[in-house]
Amino acid sequence: MFVQIRQKLLFNTVTKYGKQNRYSISAISEVKDEAKDTEEPVYPPVEDLSLKAKSKRKKQAWHEKIKNIYTVEEKLFELNMPRFYGWKSLFLNEHTIPYNSLSHAQYITRTHVIKESGLPAYYNNVISTEQLDSIVQAIKNDIEDNIIFEHCIRRREHEIETSILDEKIENLERKEKIDDNICQALIQKINRTILIHLSSMYPHLLHTEVDIEPRLEASWFAGGIDPPPFRKNYRRRIKSLKDSIDDPVDLPVQYLGQPVMHLRHKHPLREIISLSECENPALDVPTFKLCPLVLTYRLGRRHLTNIPGFWPGDENEFGLLSYHSCTSLQKRPKKYNDTSEALTVQAILASYSWLLSQACYQGFSTFNDITYPLTTQTVITNGQWWSFFVYQLNTTLVHSEYADENPKRNICWVTEPIKLFDKIENEKVHGLNEEVLKTLIKFYTNIPEERIGVDLKPYLGKSKKVIADTIGDKKRNWLEKYYKHLMCNRPRYRRIPEIYDWQEIYILRHKTRPMDKKREPWEFGTKMFKRRLDDHQPPYIPRCLRTNPKKRKVGRWEKMYYP
C-alpha cells in the first residue's frame, strides 16, 4: 500500500496554488534519452559568493538597466536614482585649478597629452595656404578695430557690480573683473567678424548655433581612487568590510564650467585618429590614486547633471568650437610658475566635460562606452594671449577596473600660448600676430560631416529618444517637470539629517545619555543618505480634482513615472 501511495505522489502532485501537476512517463523517458545523448555534462556556472563579487554583479545589472532605458532624460534620472539627497561628489570648477593637478586631471579623464606642441597634421589640409592668407588680410583690419574699441573706447564702469567698486575691495579684483568683461566682449566680436567673412564660403557656418555663456555641467564616476576619510571610517565600523578599508573606490565627479561661448552643429566633427590607434600602449596616462582632497579640492552632496549648454532634443547637438576665459589666472601666485600647465588642466576638463555631456545626449554614459569618437576644438584666452586645443573623446569608461585596464585613451593636442598683439598705444594696435588668426580660421573651416553608416544613438529608442516623444500628456508633463527640477539642484524641502557634534560625543562615542528619547532617523538604524530618489510620498490630489471624488480613498495620490 505504501508503494502505491508513493507512485500517486510522484505522478499526481498538487502545486501550492491548488493546480494539479501531472508528469507523464514519456516526458521522464525523453529527459533520460537526452542525458544519454550528451557526451559531456553541462553544469550551470558557479558564481562567486564573496561580498565583492556580489557587489560587482549588482553594479553591472544597474549599468545594463541604464543602457536599456529609451530616453535621454530617463537615463539621467536613473543615474541619480540611488541617492535622494544627491551623491557625495568631487566638485571641479573651471576657474579653480590647484597646484600640480595635471596628472590628476589626466587620470580621472584617461587623457593622453601629445608631447609635441602644436595642432595635429590633419589641420594642414583643412584650407589651402593661399585662401588662408587672403582671409587673414580681409579680416585683419576689422580685428584691430575690435581690439581698439574694447580696450580704448568702450566704457566699463556700469558693467561692474557695485560691490566690486567698493573701496574695501582690492584693486586686483576690480582689474580682474574689467579684464574678464573685455575678454568676453572681444571674443564675441572676433567670432562675429569671422562668421561674417566666412559664412558665404562655408555654408556649415550658416547653420551653426552660437551660445553666449552657456551652462556646462558634466558628471562621471572615476575609479582607482584611494578612499576618502569618511569612507574609511564607514568601513571600519562594519565587520565584513574591515579587510577592504583601503580598497580603491569609484568617486562621483561633478564638473561646473563657465565657458564664454559655444558653437554647435547638427553633425559631428571628423575624427583625428581612429579608435584602433588610441589603443596604442605608447599613449601613456599618468596615475594619480591619491584622494583629491590632498589637492585642496572639496567634496559636496549634489545630484549629478550632464548639460552641454542646451536641453535634449535640440537639432544642433554636436560641438564645433568653445571659447573659455583665463583671466582668473591673474590671482594665481607667481611662485607657482605653471601657467602653461594650468591652461592644459582647464582645457582637458572643459573639453572632456563638454564631449561627455554631448555623448550622454546620444544615449551613452559613464557606464556605457561610446561606439565612435567625438572631437571638439577649444580656445582659452584672456584677450591678448591665446591657447588652442584639440580634444578627441574615445572612451567614457574611467570607473572601477577601467581606470587602469581600459585600452582606449582620450587624446589632447596642445599649443603654447601665443600673443594676439604686443601692445596698444594711442588707440593703435602694435604687433598683430597673424598666426593666431590663421589658427582660428582653421578651426572655423573644419567642416563637420554626417557619419554615414554609423548609428549615432544605438542605446536610445527608435521612435522615442527624448521625453518630448512620450505618448500621453500626463507622463510627458510629469517627466519634463521633475527632470528640470532635478537638474536645477535646488535644496530639498526638508533638511538633510545629520549627526551633530554633541550627539557624536555623548551618544555615539561615550554613550552617556541612555535615557534620551530617540528622535533622529540614524538612532533607529535608518541610512538616510542611501534613500532612493523615488522614496517619497506622491503629491496629494484634493478631493475636488479627483476623477472619482465620491470615493474617499481612491485616487488620493498623484501617479509618479520614475524609470
C-alpha positions as CSV (number, residue, x, y, z in Angstrom):
1,M,0.0,0.0,0.0
2,F,2.9,2.4,0.8
3,V,4.3,1.8,-2.7
4,Q,1.0,2.7,-4.3
5,I,0.8,6.0,-2.3
6,R,4.4,7.0,-3.4
7,Q,3.6,6.3,-7.0
8,K,0.5,8.5,-6.8
9,L,2.5,11.3,-5.2
10,L,5.1,11.1,-8.0
11,F,2.8,11.3,-10.9
12,N,-0.1,13.3,-9.5
13,T,1.2,16.1,-7.2
14,V,-0.5,19.3,-6.3
15,T,1.1,22.8,-6.6
16,K,0.8,25.4,-3.8
17,Y,-1.8,27.3,-5.9
18,G,-4.1,24.3,-5.9
19,K,-3.4,23.2,-9.5
20,Q,-2.7,19.6,-10.4
21,N,0.8,18.9,-11.8
22,R,0.7,15.7,-14.0
23,Y,4.0,14.2,-15.1
24,S,3.9,11.6,-17.8
25,I,6.2,8.6,-18.0
26,S,7.0,9.6,-21.6
27,A,8.3,13.0,-20.6
28,I,10.6,11.4,-18.0
29,S,11.9,9.0,-20.6
30,E,12.7,11.9,-23.0
31,V,14.8,13.6,-20.4
32,K,16.7,10.4,-19.8
33,D,17.3,9.9,-23.6
34,E,18.7,13.5,-23.8
35,A,21.0,12.9,-20.9
36,K,22.3,9.7,-22.7
37,D,22.9,11.6,-26.0
38,T,25.1,14.3,-24.4
39,E,28.8,13.5,-24.4
40,E,29.8,15.9,-21.7
41,P,27.7,17.0,-18.7
42,V,26.6,20.7,-18.8
43,Y,26.6,22.4,-15.4
44,P,25.4,26.0,-14.5
45,P,28.1,28.5,-13.9
46,V,29.5,28.7,-10.4
47,E,29.0,32.2,-9.1
48,D,31.5,33.8,-6.7
49,L,29.5,34.5,-3.5
50,S,32.0,36.8,-1.9
51,L,30.9,40.3,-1.0
52,K,33.0,42.0,-3.7
53,A,31.6,39.7,-6.4
54,K,28.0,40.3,-5.3
55,S,28.6,44.0,-5.3
56,K,30.2,43.8,-8.8
57,R,27.2,41.8,-10.3
58,K,24.8,44.3,-8.7
59,K,26.6,47.2,-10.3
60,Q,26.7,45.5,-13.7
61,A,23.0,44.9,-13.6
62,W,22.4,48.6,-12.8
63,H,24.7,49.6,-15.7
64,E,22.7,47.3,-18.0
65,K,19.4,48.8,-16.8
66,I,20.7,52.3,-17.7
67,K,21.7,51.1,-21.1
68,N,18.3,49.7,-21.8
69,I,16.3,52.8,-21.0
70,Y,14.9,54.5,-24.1
71,T,15.1,58.3,-23.4
72,V,18.0,60.6,-22.5
73,E,16.3,62.2,-19.6
74,E,15.2,58.9,-18.0
75,K,18.8,57.7,-18.2
76,L,19.9,60.7,-16.2
77,F,17.0,60.0,-13.8
78,E,18.3,56.5,-13.2
79,L,21.8,57.8,-12.7
80,N,20.6,59.7,-9.7
81,M,18.0,57.1,-8.5
82,P,20.2,55.6,-5.7
83,R,20.5,58.9,-3.8
84,F,17.6,61.1,-2.7
85,Y,19.9,63.8,-1.4
86,G,22.5,63.5,-4.2
87,W,25.9,61.8,-4.5
88,K,28.9,62.7,-2.3
89,S,30.8,64.1,-5.3
90,L,34.2,65.7,-6.1
91,F,33.5,69.3,-7.2
92,L,35.6,70.6,-10.1
93,N,35.2,74.3,-11.0
94,E,36.7,75.6,-14.3
95,H,38.5,78.5,-12.7
96,T,39.7,76.7,-9.6
97,I,42.9,74.9,-10.6
98,P,45.1,73.6,-7.7
99,Y,48.8,73.5,-8.0
100,N,50.3,70.4,-9.6
101,S,46.9,68.9,-10.6
102,L,47.7,68.0,-14.3
103,S,48.3,64.3,-13.6
104,H,45.1,64.1,-11.6
105,A,43.1,65.7,-14.4
106,Q,44.6,63.3,-16.9
107,Y,43.9,60.2,-14.7
108,I,40.3,60.9,-13.9
109,T,39.6,61.6,-17.6
110,R,42.0,59.0,-19.0
111,T,43.7,61.6,-21.2
112,H,47.0,61.5,-23.0
113,V,48.5,64.8,-23.8
114,I,50.6,64.9,-27.0
115,K,54.1,66.0,-26.0
116,E,54.9,67.8,-29.2
117,S,53.3,71.2,-29.1
118,G,51.0,72.1,-32.0
119,L,47.9,71.1,-33.7
120,P,47.6,67.6,-35.4
121,A,48.7,67.3,-39.0
122,Y,45.1,67.0,-40.0
123,Y,44.7,70.8,-39.9
124,N,47.3,71.3,-42.7
125,N,44.7,70.1,-45.2
126,V,41.7,71.9,-43.9
127,I,42.2,75.0,-46.0
128,S,44.8,75.9,-48.7
129,T,47.6,78.4,-47.8
130,E,46.6,80.9,-50.5
131,Q,43.0,81.0,-49.3
132,L,44.1,81.2,-45.7
133,D,46.3,84.2,-46.4
134,S,43.6,86.1,-48.3
135,I,41.1,85.6,-45.5
136,V,43.6,86.9,-42.9
137,Q,44.2,90.0,-44.9
138,A,40.5,90.5,-45.3
139,I,39.7,90.4,-41.6
140,K,42.9,91.9,-40.2
141,N,41.7,95.5,-40.1
142,D,38.3,94.5,-38.6
143,I,40.1,92.6,-35.8
144,E,42.2,95.6,-35.0
145,D,39.1,97.8,-34.8
146,N,37.5,95.3,-32.4
147,I,40.6,95.3,-30.1
148,I,40.8,99.2,-30.1
149,F,37.1,99.5,-29.4
150,E,37.1,97.1,-26.4
151,H,40.3,98.4,-24.9
152,C,40.1,102.2,-25.5
153,I,36.6,103.4,-26.4
154,R,34.0,101.3,-24.6
155,R,33.3,102.4,-21.0
156,R,33.2,99.6,-18.4
157,E,32.2,101.0,-15.0
158,H,28.5,100.4,-15.5
159,E,29.1,96.7,-16.3
160,I,30.9,96.0,-13.0
161,E,28.8,95.2,-9.9
162,T,28.6,97.8,-7.2
163,S,30.3,95.6,-4.7
164,I,33.4,95.4,-6.9
165,L,33.6,99.2,-7.0
166,D,33.6,99.4,-3.2
167,E,36.7,100.9,-1.7
168,K,37.3,98.0,0.5
169,I,37.7,95.7,-2.5
170,E,41.2,95.3,-3.7
171,N,42.2,96.8,-7.0
172,L,43.2,93.3,-8.3
173,E,39.6,92.0,-8.1
174,R,38.4,95.1,-9.9
175,K,41.0,94.8,-12.6
176,E,40.2,91.1,-13.0
177,K,36.5,91.9,-13.5
178,I,37.3,94.6,-16.1
179,D,39.7,92.3,-17.9
180,D,37.1,89.5,-17.9
181,N,34.5,91.8,-19.4
182,I,36.9,92.9,-22.1
183,C,37.9,89.3,-22.9
184,Q,34.3,88.2,-23.2
185,A,33.3,91.1,-25.4
186,L,36.4,90.7,-27.6
187,I,35.6,87.0,-28.1
188,Q,32.1,87.8,-29.2
189,K,33.2,90.5,-31.7
190,I,36.0,88.3,-33.2
191,N,33.6,85.4,-33.6
192,R,31.1,87.7,-35.3
193,T,33.7,89.1,-37.6
194,I,34.9,85.7,-38.7
195,L,31.4,84.4,-39.2
196,I,30.6,87.4,-41.4
197,H,33.6,86.8,-43.7
198,L,33.4,83.0,-43.8
199,S,29.7,82.2,-44.0
200,S,29.4,82.8,-47.7
201,M,32.3,80.4,-48.4
202,Y,31.5,77.8,-45.8
203,P,27.7,77.0,-45.6
204,H,28.0,75.0,-42.4
205,L,28.6,78.2,-40.5
206,L,25.2,79.4,-41.5
207,H,23.6,76.5,-39.7
208,T,25.8,76.9,-36.6
209,E,24.2,77.7,-33.3
210,V,26.0,80.2,-31.1
211,D,25.5,80.1,-27.3
212,I,26.7,83.0,-25.1
213,E,27.8,82.0,-21.6
214,P,26.0,78.5,-21.8
215,R,25.5,76.2,-18.8
216,L,28.1,73.5,-19.0
217,E,28.0,70.7,-16.4
218,A,29.2,67.1,-16.6
219,S,29.4,64.2,-14.2
220,W,31.1,60.8,-14.2
221,F,32.5,58.1,-11.9
222,A,36.3,58.0,-11.6
223,G,37.7,54.7,-10.3
224,G,41.0,53.7,-8.8
225,I,40.9,56.5,-6.2
226,D,42.1,56.0,-2.6
227,P,39.0,56.1,-0.3
228,P,38.3,59.5,1.4
229,P,38.5,59.6,5.2
230,F,34.7,59.4,5.7
231,R,34.6,56.2,3.5
232,K,37.4,54.6,5.6
233,N,35.6,55.4,8.8
234,Y,32.5,53.8,7.5
235,R,34.3,50.6,6.5
236,R,36.0,50.4,10.0
237,R,32.6,50.2,11.6
238,I,31.3,47.3,9.6
239,K,32.8,43.9,10.3
240,S,32.6,42.5,6.8
241,L,34.4,45.5,5.4
242,K,37.4,45.6,7.7
243,D,39.6,43.7,5.3
244,S,38.9,46.2,2.5
245,I,39.4,49.5,4.3
246,D,42.0,50.8,1.8
247,D,40.4,49.3,-1.4
248,P,40.0,51.9,-4.2
249,V,36.6,53.5,-4.7
250,D,34.6,54.9,-7.5
251,L,34.3,58.6,-6.8
252,P,31.5,60.6,-8.4
253,V,32.8,63.7,-10.1
254,Q,30.8,66.9,-10.9
255,Y,32.3,69.5,-13.2
256,L,30.9,73.0,-13.3
257,G,32.1,75.1,-16.3
258,Q,31.9,78.7,-17.2
259,P,32.5,79.0,-21.0
260,V,32.3,82.3,-22.8
261,M,30.8,80.9,-26.0
262,H,29.8,77.6,-27.7
263,L,29.4,76.9,-31.4
264,R,27.3,73.9,-32.2
265,H,26.3,72.0,-35.4
266,K,23.9,69.1,-36.2
267,H,26.8,66.9,-37.5
268,P,29.9,66.0,-35.5
269,L,33.5,66.9,-36.4
270,R,35.6,64.3,-38.2
271,E,37.8,62.1,-36.1
272,I,41.6,62.9,-35.9
273,I,42.7,59.3,-35.3
274,S,40.8,56.0,-35.3
275,L,39.7,54.1,-32.3
276,S,42.3,51.4,-33.0
277,E,45.1,53.9,-32.9
278,C,44.0,55.2,-29.5
279,E,44.7,51.8,-28.0
280,N,48.5,52.2,-28.6
281,P,50.3,51.4,-25.3
282,A,52.7,54.2,-26.1
283,L,50.0,56.8,-25.3
284,D,50.7,56.8,-21.6
285,V,48.3,58.2,-18.9
286,P,49.8,59.2,-15.6
287,T,48.5,57.5,-12.4
288,F,47.1,59.6,-9.5
289,K,45.4,57.4,-6.9
290,L,45.6,59.8,-4.0
291,C,42.4,61.2,-2.6
292,P,41.7,64.6,-4.4
293,L,41.4,66.3,-1.1
294,V,45.2,66.5,-1.0
295,L,45.0,68.9,-3.9
296,T,42.6,71.2,-2.0
297,Y,39.6,70.0,-3.9
298,R,36.4,69.7,-1.9
299,L,33.6,67.2,-1.7
300,G,29.9,68.1,-1.7
301,R,26.5,66.4,-1.9
302,R,24.7,67.1,-5.2
303,H,22.6,65.4,-7.9
304,L,24.7,64.5,-10.9
305,T,24.0,66.6,-14.0
306,N,25.1,66.4,-17.7
307,I,24.2,69.6,-19.5
308,P,26.2,70.7,-22.6
309,G,24.6,74.1,-22.9
310,F,21.2,73.0,-24.2
311,W,18.3,70.7,-23.4
312,P,17.8,67.3,-25.0
313,G,16.1,67.3,-28.4
314,D,18.0,70.3,-29.9
315,E,18.9,69.8,-33.5
316,N,22.5,71.1,-33.2
317,E,23.8,68.7,-30.6
318,F,27.5,68.4,-31.5
319,G,30.2,70.8,-30.5
320,L,32.2,72.7,-33.1
321,L,34.2,75.3,-31.1
322,S,34.2,76.5,-27.5
323,Y,35.8,79.7,-26.0
324,H,37.0,80.0,-22.4
325,S,38.4,82.8,-20.4
326,C,41.6,82.5,-18.3
327,T,41.6,85.9,-16.6
328,S,41.3,84.2,-13.3
329,L,44.9,83.1,-13.6
330,Q,45.9,86.7,-12.6
331,K,45.2,85.7,-9.0
332,R,47.4,82.7,-9.2
333,P,50.6,83.1,-7.1
334,K,53.6,83.9,-9.3
335,K,55.8,81.4,-7.3
336,Y,53.8,78.6,-8.9
337,N,55.2,79.5,-12.4
338,D,52.8,76.9,-14.0
339,T,50.6,79.0,-16.3
340,S,51.0,76.5,-19.2
341,E,50.1,73.5,-17.0
342,A,47.1,75.3,-15.6
343,L,45.8,76.1,-19.1
344,T,46.2,72.4,-20.0
345,V,44.2,71.3,-16.9
346,Q,41.5,73.8,-17.8
347,A,41.3,72.6,-21.4
348,I,41.3,68.9,-20.5
349,L,38.4,69.2,-18.0
350,A,36.4,71.6,-20.2
351,S,36.8,69.6,-23.4
352,Y,36.2,66.2,-21.7
353,S,33.1,67.5,-19.9
354,W,31.6,69.1,-23.0
355,L,32.1,66.0,-25.1
356,L,30.9,63.7,-22.3
357,S,27.7,65.6,-21.8
358,Q,27.1,65.5,-25.6
359,A,27.7,61.8,-25.5
360,C,25.1,61.4,-22.7
361,Y,22.6,63.1,-25.1
362,Q,23.4,60.4,-27.6
363,G,22.4,57.7,-25.1
364,F,25.9,56.9,-23.7
365,S,27.0,57.4,-20.1
366,T,29.9,57.0,-17.8
367,F,28.9,53.3,-17.6
368,N,28.1,52.7,-21.3
369,D,31.0,53.4,-23.6
370,I,30.7,55.4,-26.8
371,T,30.9,53.4,-30.0
372,Y,32.5,56.2,-32.1
373,P,34.9,59.1,-31.3
374,L,33.8,62.7,-30.7
375,T,36.0,65.7,-31.4
376,T,36.0,69.3,-30.2
377,Q,38.1,72.4,-30.6
378,T,38.9,74.6,-27.5
379,V,40.2,78.2,-27.3
380,I,41.4,79.7,-24.0
381,T,42.3,83.3,-23.9
382,N,42.5,86.5,-21.8
383,G,42.1,88.7,-24.8
384,Q,45.9,89.0,-25.5
385,W,47.3,85.5,-25.0
386,W,45.6,82.7,-26.9
387,S,45.9,79.0,-26.5
388,F,44.4,76.3,-28.8
389,F,43.5,72.8,-28.0
390,V,42.0,69.8,-29.9
391,Y,40.4,67.0,-27.9
392,Q,39.2,63.6,-29.1
393,L,36.9,61.6,-26.8
394,N,37.5,57.9,-27.4
395,T,36.1,56.4,-24.2
396,T,33.9,57.3,-21.2
397,L,34.8,54.3,-19.1
398,V,37.0,55.5,-16.2
399,H,35.3,53.7,-13.3
400,S,36.2,50.6,-11.4
401,E,38.8,48.5,-13.2
402,Y,38.6,50.6,-16.3
403,A,40.6,53.3,-14.6
404,D,43.7,51.3,-15.2
405,E,42.8,48.5,-17.6
406,N,40.8,50.3,-20.3
407,P,43.0,50.1,-23.5
408,K,41.5,53.2,-25.0
409,R,42.8,56.7,-24.3
410,N,41.4,60.2,-24.9
411,I,43.8,62.4,-26.8
412,C,44.5,66.1,-26.4
413,W,46.7,68.3,-28.6
414,V,48.1,71.5,-27.1
415,T,49.7,74.6,-28.4
416,E,51.8,77.1,-26.5
417,P,50.2,80.5,-25.6
418,I,50.5,83.0,-28.4
419,K,50.2,86.8,-28.3
420,L,47.5,88.2,-30.5
421,F,49.1,91.7,-30.2
422,D,52.0,93.2,-28.4
423,K,50.6,96.5,-27.1
424,I,48.1,99.3,-27.7
425,E,49.3,102.9,-27.9
426,N,47.4,106.0,-29.0
427,E,44.4,103.8,-30.0
428,K,46.6,101.7,-32.3
429,V,47.4,98.0,-32.2
430,H,51.1,97.2,-32.5
431,G,52.4,93.8,-33.5
432,L,49.2,92.0,-34.5
433,N,50.1,88.3,-34.8
434,E,48.5,86.7,-37.9
435,E,49.3,83.2,-36.7
436,V,46.6,83.5,-34.1
437,L,44.1,84.5,-36.8
438,K,45.2,81.6,-39.1
439,T,44.7,79.0,-36.3
440,L,41.2,80.5,-35.6
441,I,40.3,80.3,-39.3
442,K,41.3,76.7,-39.4
443,F,39.0,75.9,-36.5
444,Y,36.1,77.6,-38.2
445,T,36.8,76.0,-41.6
446,N,36.9,72.5,-40.1
447,I,33.7,71.2,-41.7
448,P,31.5,68.8,-39.7
449,E,30.4,65.7,-41.6
450,E,27.4,63.3,-41.4
451,R,28.7,59.9,-40.4
452,I,27.1,57.6,-42.9
453,G,26.6,54.0,-41.8
454,V,27.2,54.8,-38.1
455,D,24.3,54.6,-35.6
456,L,24.8,57.7,-33.5
457,K,22.3,56.7,-30.9
458,P,22.5,52.9,-30.5
459,Y,21.3,52.9,-26.9
460,L,18.2,55.1,-27.4
461,G,14.7,54.0,-28.6
462,K,13.9,54.0,-32.3
463,S,10.8,56.2,-32.1
464,K,11.3,57.5,-28.5
465,K,14.6,59.3,-27.8
466,V,13.6,62.2,-25.5
467,I,10.8,62.9,-23.2
468,A,9.1,65.0,-25.8
469,D,8.5,61.8,-27.8
470,T,6.5,60.3,-25.0
471,I,2.9,59.5,-25.8
472,G,0.4,60.7,-23.1
473,D,0.3,64.2,-21.7
474,K,0.4,63.2,-18.1
475,K,3.5,61.2,-18.2
476,R,5.3,63.6,-20.6
477,N,4.5,66.6,-18.5
478,W,5.4,64.8,-15.2
479,L,8.8,63.7,-16.6
480,E,9.6,67.1,-18.0
481,K,8.7,68.9,-14.8
482,Y,10.7,66.6,-12.5
483,Y,13.6,66.4,-14.9
484,K,14.1,70.2,-14.9
485,H,13.6,70.2,-11.1
486,L,16.3,67.6,-10.7
487,M,18.7,69.4,-13.0
488,C,18.3,72.7,-11.1
489,N,19.7,71.1,-7.9
490,R,17.5,73.1,-5.6
491,P,17.7,72.0,-1.9
492,R,15.1,69.6,-0.6
493,Y,12.1,70.9,1.3
494,R,13.3,69.1,4.4
495,R,16.8,69.4,5.8
496,I,19.4,66.6,5.3
497,P,19.7,64.6,8.5
498,E,23.0,65.0,10.2
499,I,24.7,63.9,13.4
500,Y,25.6,67.0,15.5
501,D,28.9,67.2,17.4
502,W,27.2,66.8,20.8
503,Q,25.4,63.7,19.6
504,E,28.6,62.2,18.2
505,I,30.4,62.8,21.5
506,Y,27.8,61.9,24.1
507,I,25.5,59.4,22.4
508,L,27.8,57.6,19.9
509,R,31.3,57.6,21.3
510,H,30.8,57.7,25.1
511,K,27.2,56.6,25.4
512,T,26.5,58.8,28.4
513,R,22.8,59.6,27.6
514,P,21.0,56.3,27.5
515,M,17.7,57.8,28.7
516,D,17.3,60.3,25.8
517,K,14.4,59.7,23.6
518,K,15.2,58.5,20.1
519,R,14.2,61.1,17.6
520,E,16.6,61.1,14.7
521,P,16.5,58.5,11.9
522,W,20.0,57.3,12.4
523,E,19.1,56.3,16.0
524,F,16.7,53.7,14.6
525,G,19.3,52.3,12.1
526,T,17.9,54.2,9.1
527,K,20.6,55.1,6.5
528,M,19.1,58.4,5.2
529,F,21.8,59.0,2.7
530,K,21.0,55.8,0.9
531,R,17.4,56.7,0.4
532,R,16.3,56.3,-3.2
533,L,15.1,59.2,-5.3
534,D,11.6,57.8,-5.7
535,D,11.3,57.0,-1.9
536,H,8.9,59.8,-1.1
537,Q,5.1,60.3,-0.7
538,P,3.5,61.2,-4.0
539,P,1.8,64.7,-4.3
540,Y,-1.7,64.8,-2.8
541,I,-4.7,65.4,-5.1
542,P,-7.6,67.4,-3.5
543,R,-10.9,65.6,-3.5
544,C,-12.5,68.1,-5.9
545,L,-9.8,67.4,-8.5
546,R,-10.0,63.6,-8.5
547,T,-11.5,61.6,-11.3
548,N,-14.0,60.0,-8.9
549,P,-14.5,62.4,-5.9
550,K,-17.2,60.2,-4.3
551,K,-14.7,57.6,-3.3
552,R,-12.6,59.0,-0.5
553,K,-9.6,56.6,-0.7
554,V,-9.3,56.1,-4.4
555,G,-7.1,58.4,-6.4
556,R,-5.8,60.4,-3.5
557,W,-2.2,60.4,-4.6
558,E,-0.7,61.6,-7.9
559,K,0.8,58.9,-10.1
560,M,4.6,59.0,-10.5
561,Y,6.5,58.0,-13.6
562,Y,10.1,57.3,-12.4
563,P,12.0,55.0,-14.7
